[in-house]
């Protein structure tokens, strides 16, 4: 790779995401502070190799404890992907079949309305079983999560729809799958997952439910809307972690973004290490049900939908105090995991923003940059402010973009800035209401870009140097 744009090749997927991760922490941290979120953790891998991990904000607000890449998160419904993986392993072993009836494995349900439900229908949420039961106040921590006897009782009277009538997301259904796994192996669920998934994949920071690793968990917090009348970050309510018992196969797991990136990477075809054959992976990742939410389907244990116009599989997770989301993109081999520690945490939105930044990084380099050295490109970068806005001039994939930190860019319309000379760029934004075609003049000092005027003629000053001006009054 040369130092001038004329010698540059199209960046590889890894290089694209390395570029994104150079900018992403500053991009996310701005929005975290503005939206008064406690903290976050993320990781990106490409074809099973970690590109980078990052974190920001606080694992605990009082006393202040900075978030690190090593803090653990309750990843909630990511748990379903592990349960589905365990089922597929047992099918590969010949110990069960996706066509097996529930009543065959769980004698207590024989003769009930749900006895004829199949293992495959439970995996795809096609069984018509109630989501959490008539009293799901364990989600608001008003009572403990149910044990085995209660899950079985909920299941006995838990038929809501006919089998295969409509997608019907069910935590109870995945709790039942945990019991099927125990019946098929003669082992407890946690031991099966530990021996057949976590150990072979080296997932040292992942576990099935609340356990001795609890001190390593990031604290979880309630919503900003309930943080007192001032809605300050410091007034968010800390939420106590609790065990999920018989619903652990549906929602109990803890992990880190790095572990989840490695885990989902193992589900890519031909990945190594892996605990599944390619046939099992294809079945899990193929859409079995339309969820009823536009663009979102479900396979066997995986949410299937597009992200940045590419098909992905993965899962979301909502646990009291932690919101999480992970994606794997088979076409590029990219896996992204984004974890947040508040019930209103924007894990999905932040992850989608990073995919959008990657789409910008993948765009071609404008001809105007031919022969311009990389060092010249970076002279223009920085964060700038005016009375109206804060903007970033950011480098992504060897190009410069005018971005608003914290706001998801629109790859379909965003255009790289054009090079004019050593102190001047030009907007190629197609939005005629903005500064389309106008030049941007930079003042550059020994610290880098100190200010930029335009497009539109307005002066933006280096972020840390900006001061809101006094109101100007007309002379009388």
Secondary structure, 3 states (H helix, E strand, C coil): CCCEHHHCCCCCHHHHHHHHHHHHHHHHHHHHHHCCCCEEEEEEEECCEEEEEEEEEEEECCCCEECCCCCEEECHHHHHHHHHHHHHHHHHCCCCCCCCEHHHHCHHHCCCCCCCCEHHHHHCCCCCECCCCCCCHHHHCCCCCCCHHHHHHHHHCCECCCCCCCCCCCHHHHHHHHHHHHHHHCCCHHHHHHHHHHHHHCCCCCECCCCHHHHHECCEECCHHHCCCCCCHHHCCEECCCCCHHHHHHHCCEECHHHHHHHHHCCCCCCCCCCCCHHHHHHHHCCCEECCCCCEEECCCCEEEEECCEEEEEEEEEECCEEEEEEEECCCCEEEEEEECECCCCHHHHHHHHHHHHHHHHCCCCHHHCCCEHHHHHCCCEEEECCCCEEEEEEECCEEEEECCCCCCCCCCCCCCEEEECCEEECCCCCCCCCCCCEEEEEEECCEEEEEECCCCCEEEEHHHCCCCCCCCCCC
